Amino acid sequence: MKRFAAKVAYDGTGYFGFQRQLEPTATVQRALERAIARVTRQQVSVLAAGRTDTGVHALGQMIAFDADWNHAESDLLRAINAELPMDIALQVLWKQDGFHPRFDALWRQYVYRIATPTTRNPLLNGRVWQLVGRILDLGALQDAAALCLGERDFAAFGTPPQDGSGNTVRRVFRSRWDVEENEHGRIYIYRVRATAFLYHMVRRMVGTMAQAGMGKIDLTEFEEILFSRDIQRAKVLAPAMGLTLEAVGYPTPMQQATMSRRSCELATEAELE
């Protein structure tokens, strides 16, 4: 058996998240496992870097699976993609012994998009959170985002994954907003990179930041919510449709051989300065 690693992109609109659930619930993991099984004629279990929620998209989800395959990796990539539905596709695939997409990851990066059109725009459905007719203060968004940098207890914004961990502390390396103008109007883009994320953490962060951007709360109130550890105070959960798992970071083979995990994290933080 060989271990294969792959980067996957998917439109999460039609799926109840990544993680496999009981039939007939449609999930990304189940679709991947079925496609790989058809190609390899073997039952496989797909591992992933993270469990995206219902309706959340991905550009850089990382997966791994074990299979007997004696042909070219490029042939395996093409064959699996031919069996996948049109809203899921492997972007790259390679053989990597011992790779675990979750435990080997140093960080995950999500991007969230908010549009503020003057009228509802159907062409933006499923990709952004539309705040029709709203005006967002970019400075207020940036100030709130900056408060989330560093090692924090994010219990106010999320709950631990269902694997039993009670730890709600996460290290955030990047937290910033940008704005773009296009034919659809103004798009506010939030990127956040951290060691890992709590369940619904990014969506509650964005929802609360949006409240600050609309002037419904000030920076002091945002900070109080962040440090309160009280999830009841983060009242706005941004819609899943605006969220995309953009990238997952791993140490290079040389870093793995010569550096501790914390050293790799520090190197990652330095790159972002």
N, C-alpha and C positions, 0 to 999 in steps of 0.2 A: 504494500500500500504506500502511495506517495501522498504527501500533504501539498495541497495547492492553495495559494493565496490569490485573492481577486478583489478588485475595486468595483463596486456596484453603484449604479445610478437607478433611481426609481421615482415615479410619480406615486405618492402615497394615497392619492385621493380615493382609490377603490379598495383600499386594504385596511384591515383592523390592526394596524401596526406591523412591526417586523416579526415579532415572536410568534412561533407556531401555536395555534390554538386548536380546540376540538373541531372536527369536521361539522358543518361545511364552511366554517369561518375562513374567509380569504385573508391570508397574511403573506408578506413578502418571503419569509423563510420557507413556508410551505411551497410557494411557487418555485423558488430556487431548488429546493430538494427534489421536487418532481421532475424539473427539467434536467438536473444532473443525473438523476436515476434513469431517465429515458436514454440519455446519451451513453452512460457507462454501464448500464444494466446492473447496477449495484445500488443498494439502499445506502444513503448517505445522511449524515447529520451536519448541517451547516452551522458553524460558529460565527458570531458577529462581534464587531467592536462595540455596538450599542443597540438597545432596543428602542427604535423610534416608535412614537405613538400613532394611533389612528389618524390618518390624514397628513402625517408629516412626510416630507420628501427627503431624498438624499442625492447628493452628487458624488460623495466620497465615502460611502459606507464600505468598510473592509470586512471580508469574510474569509473563512478557511474551511476546507473539507478534505477528507481522505478518500482516495479512489485508486484503483488499478487502471493505469492509462499508459499505453506504450507508444503512443503517437506524439506528434508535435503539440506543444502547448497552444500554438495558434489554432490548430485544428479543434482542440477541446473548447477554446473560447468561442469559435464560430458555431460549433455544434450546439453548445449550451444556449447561446443567444438565439439560435434558430428555434429552440423549443420553448423559450420564455415568451410570456405575453409582451405586447408592445410597450407597456409601461414599466418594464424592468429590463435592464441590460447590463452585462458585464462590460466594464471599460477596458480593463487589462487583467491578465491572468498569468501567473508564473508558479513554478514549483519552489517551495520554501520549507525545508525540513524544520519541524519543531515550532512553527509559527502559531501563535495564538492571538487573534485580532483584538481580544479584549485585554488580556493580561499583559501583553507586550506593549500596549499603547501608552505613550507619554501624555498625550492630550487629544481632545476632541474639539472641533470647531463647528459651531452652528452659525447660520445667518438667518436673520428675520427681516422681512420687508413689510413696511407700512406705506400705503398710498393714500394721498389726500386729494382725490379728484373733486371737482365742483359738483359733479353728478355721478351716480353709480355707473361703473364701467364694467360691462359683462366680460370684456376681454381680459380682465384682471382676476376673474374668478378662479379660485383654487391655487393661487400663487402668492397673493398678498392679503393683508388685512386692510380693507378699505374703510377709512375714516372719512366719510363723505362730508365735504364742506368744512372740515376742521383745519385749523392752523396749528402746527406744532412748533414749539420753540426749540431749535436745534441746540442752543446753549444749555437749556435746562436738561435736555436729553443727555448731552455729553457730561454734564456735571453729575447727574445721577449714575451714569455708566461708570464714571471714574471711582465712585464710592464702592463699586463691586470688585475692584482690582485687589489682588493679593489673596491671602488665606483668610477665609471668612466662614462663619457658621451661617449657612443659607437655609436654616430651618423655616424661616418666614416665607420662602419661595418654593419649597419643594419637600418631598418626603423621600426617604431612602428607597432604593430599588427593592424588589420583593425577594431578594436573596438573603434577607435576614439581618443585614447590616443596619445598625442604628446610628451610624456616623453621618452627620449632615454637614461636616466641614469639607470645603472644596477650595482648591487653589486656582484662581482665575488669572491667566496671563494676559489676556486681551479683552477689552470691553470698551467698544467705541461705536459711535454712530457716524454715518456719512449720508450725504443726500445727493440724489441725481435728478436731473430734469430730462424727461423724454416726451414722446408723443402722448403719453398717458398723464402727464403732469409731474408732480413731485413725488419721488419715491425715497423714503427714509430707510436706510439699510443699517442694521445692527449686527455686528460680528462679535462673538464671544468665544474665547478659547480657554479651556480649563482642563485639569487633570481628568475630571469626570463630572457628570451632572446628576442632580437629583431628579426624581419624577416630577415633570411639569415645571422644573426650575426656570428654564429660559422663558417659557410662556408667561409665568407670573412676573419675572423680572421685566419683561417687555411691557406687560399690561400695566405694571406700576410706574414704569418710566413714562409710558404714554400719558398717564394721569399727570405726571409732572410736566410733560411737554405741552399739555393742554391747560396748564395752570390750575388744575383741580387740587393738587397738593404742591407744597413747596419742597425745596431740597432738604430742609430740616425734617419734614414729615417723612420723606423718602428714607432718610437715614434712620429715623426712629423705627420705621417698619423693618428695615434691613436688620437692625440689631435687636429687634424685639424677640426674634425666634418664634413669633406667633403667626402661623400661616393664615389665621382668620383675618389678619390685618391687610394681607395682600389680596384684595377683593376681586381684582380683574385678571382673568386668565385669558391671555391673547389667543385668538383662534389658531388651530393647528395648521391651517392652510398656508400661513405665512412663514412657516419654519422649515428649514432645510439643514440636514447634516452635511456640512460642506467638505470637511476633511478630517482625517485622523492622522496623528503624527507618531512616528516610530523612530527609535535610535538607528543610526546606520550600523552595519556590521562592525565597523571599527569602533564606534562608540560603545556598542554592546560589549566588545572585548576589553576595552580599556577604561571605561567610565562606570561609576555606580549609577543607579537610576536617578538619584537626587542630583548628581553632577550633570546628567543629561537634561534634567528639568531646568537647572540653573543656566545651562547653555542655551536652552530654548528661550528662557526669559531674556537673556542678553541679546539674542537675535531680534527680539521685539522692541528693544529700547529705541 
